[in-house]
Amino acid sequence: QVQLVESGGGLVQPGGSLRLSCAASGSIFNIYVMGWYRQAPGKQRELVASITSGDNTNYADFVKGRFTISRDNGKNTVDLQMNNLKPEDTAVYYCHCRSTQFGVSWGQGTQVTVSS
């Protein structure tokens, strides 16, 4: 299994910003996609953003224009810059990756709370 460690979550006011980071441990070959999902209380886990090894990105409609995903292929890290945060963005955010070596892996999650 790939070990994924998230950081950067916390409490922020509406309109504020946070930057989430995720690092994959070990020597891992061919991580061809990394991304972020989130899960709010009482709701299903949903895709937020993803990025391929070729830097192709896709975003959920509810974050387009506000969030930016990026990765460092050499370090096997992925970041999510979140701007103009809204209360409905409150959720646990999970790092995700997929590789030919280990398949799908998940981080343990980091809490993001947007509140006045």
N, C-alpha and C positions, 0 to 999 in steps of 0.2 A: 504494500500500500504506500501511496505517496502521502507524506505528512505535510499538511497545509496549516500555516499559522497566520491568523488574521490579527490586525491591529488598527487602531485609529478611531474606533467607535467612541461614542460618548453622548453627552447632552448638549444640544445647541438650540438657539432660538430660531423661530421661523425667519426665513431669509438668510440665515447663516450658512456656513460651509464646513464640511469635514472632508478629510482625505483618508480613505481606507487603503491598507496595504496587505498583501498576502505573499508569503514566501513558501515555496515548495522545497523540501529538504532532500538531500542526497543527490546522487548522480542519476538523473532521469533523462532518458532519450525520447525525443519526438513528442513533446507536449504540444499538440497541435491546436488546442483551444483552451483558454482559461477565461473565467468570468465570475460574475457575482449574481447570486440569487438572494431573495429576501422572503421572510415569512412574518407577517403580523399576527397578533393574537386572534384566533378563530378563523384564520384564512389559510388558503393553500400557499405553498411555496411557489414563487414566481420568478422568472428570469428578469434581471435588471439590465445587464449588459454582458457582452462577451467579445473576445478578441482572438483571432487566429495567430499562428506563428508568422504569417505574412502581413499582420497588422490590419486585416479586415475586421471591421467592427459592426456590431448590431446592437440596438438599444430598444428597450420597451418604450412604447409610445408615451407613457407617463413620465419618462425622464429625459426625453429628447430635448436638447437645448440647454439642459441643466447639469447633466452628468457627463463625465468624460472618462473612458477607460483607456489604460495604456499598459504596456508590458515591456519587460527586459528579458529577451529570450536567453541571453547568456547567464543571467542570474536566476532564471525561472521565478520571476516575481510579476505580480500584476497589481495595479493601483486603480482606485476609483475616486476621482475627484467629484465631489458632490457640492453643487452650488445652488443657491436659492431654495434651500430645503423647506419643505412643507410638513405640517403635522402628520399628514397621511403617509409620509415617508418613514414614520416610526415603525421599526421592525428589527428583527435579528437578521443580519446580513451574513451570508455564507459564501466563502470562496469555493470555487469549483475548478477542476481541471480534468482534461481527458488526454491520455497518452496511449501510444501503442504498447508500451511496456506494462502499465498497470491498470489501464482502463480508466474508469471514472473514480475520482476521489473528491472528498468534501472536507472542508474545515469545520471546526466546532462552532463557529459563529461569533459575531461581535454585535453588541446591542447599539443601535442608533435610536436616540430619542429626540424628537423635535417638539419643543414645547415652550410656551411663554412662562 
